[in-house]
């Protein structure tokens, strides 16, 4: 596709079964795990951590859905009408979510209710974000 050989460039290696696993990086190459156990891969902690971070959707999806409703409650206090979708989203909801994140707001709501979220929104207002 990109007209390069990923094995020759070192992006992948080829095992005895013809599969293309990731190559050994850092000191992983001291032992050829692929030769001794073809099902063993060359893993780094970073690979697993990234995989775990990618799995956050099980919390982030529901958090966004919940926080959408939570943000609508104090919106009028900050001069925003959820029915005015454009202004509400561009000047209130989106800045709140990008500054505070849905996950953080959901945690604050779970522990301190709407008043806790309101305090965070007041900080955004003081800083000219909303």
N, C-alpha and C positions, 0 to 999 in steps of 0.2 A: 504494500500500500504506500509506504513512504519511500520505497525503493532502497531500503537499507536492510542489511542482515543483522537482526537484533542479537544473534549469538556472537557474530564477529565483533560487534560494537560493545559487547559485554553487558547488554541489558538483560539478557536471558542466558541460560545454559541449557544443554540438552542432556537428559539422563539416558540410562541404558534402555529404557522403554520407548524412547523417542519423544518424551514429554519435554516441555520447556519451562522448568521452574526458575525462580529467581536465583541469581548467582550468590555465592558466598561473599559476604562483605566483611570488612574489618578482620578480626581474627577467626571468623567462622571457617575459613578455608584451611585451618590447620588439620582438620580431619575431614575427609570426604564422606559426609553422611549419605549423599546420594548413591555412592558406590556400595556402602554397607547396608543401607536400608532405603530402597527407592521411594518408599512412602514418606520418608522424613524430608522435611523442607529446611531450607536455610532461613531461620526466623530471627528477627531482631525484636526487642521489646516494643519498639516504635510501631512495627506492623500490627501487633496485637492491640496496642493502645489506640491506633487509628481505627481499627475495626470496632473497638468498643465505642469510640466517639461517634462513629457513623451510626451506631445502633441507638443513639439518643432519640430517634424519632418516636419511640414508644412513650416518651415523656413530652417531647416538644410539640407533637401534634395535638394531643389533648390540652396541653398548657395554652397553646394559641387559642383554641376554641373556647376555653374557659375565660381567658383574659379578655377576649373580645367582648364578652358580656360584662365583665368586671369594669373595663374601661368606660363602657357606655354609661354606667351609673353616675360617676362624678363629672362626666363631660360637660353638662350644662353649667356647672360651677366655674369651668374654665372657658366658657363662652363658645362651646361647640355643641352642635345639634347632630346626633347620629344620623338623622334623616337627610341632612345635607352632606351626602356621601363624599363629595370631592373635598370640601374644606375639612371635614371631620378626619378623613383618611390622611390627607397630605399635611395638615398642620397640627394634628393631635395624635391620632392612632399610630401612624408610621413613625413619627419622631419618638413617641413613647416606647414603642417596641424596639426601635433600633438603638435607643439610648439605654433602656433598662432590660430588655429581652423578656419574652413571654414567660420563660422558665423562672426568671427571677421574680417577676410580678406575681406569678402563680404561687410561689413559695411565700412571698410577703402576704398575699391575700390569705393563704391557708393559715398563717400564723398571727396576722394582725388585722384581717378583714379589709373592708373597703377603706377604712381610715388609714391603714398602713400604706395602701396603694395611693391614696390621696396625698399623703406626705411626700411620696416619691414624685408625684406629679407636680406638687408645689415646688419642689427643688428644680424640676425641669423648667417651670414657669420663671423662677427666680434667675435662672441662667439663660433665659431667652430662647429656650429650645421649643417650648410650646406657647 
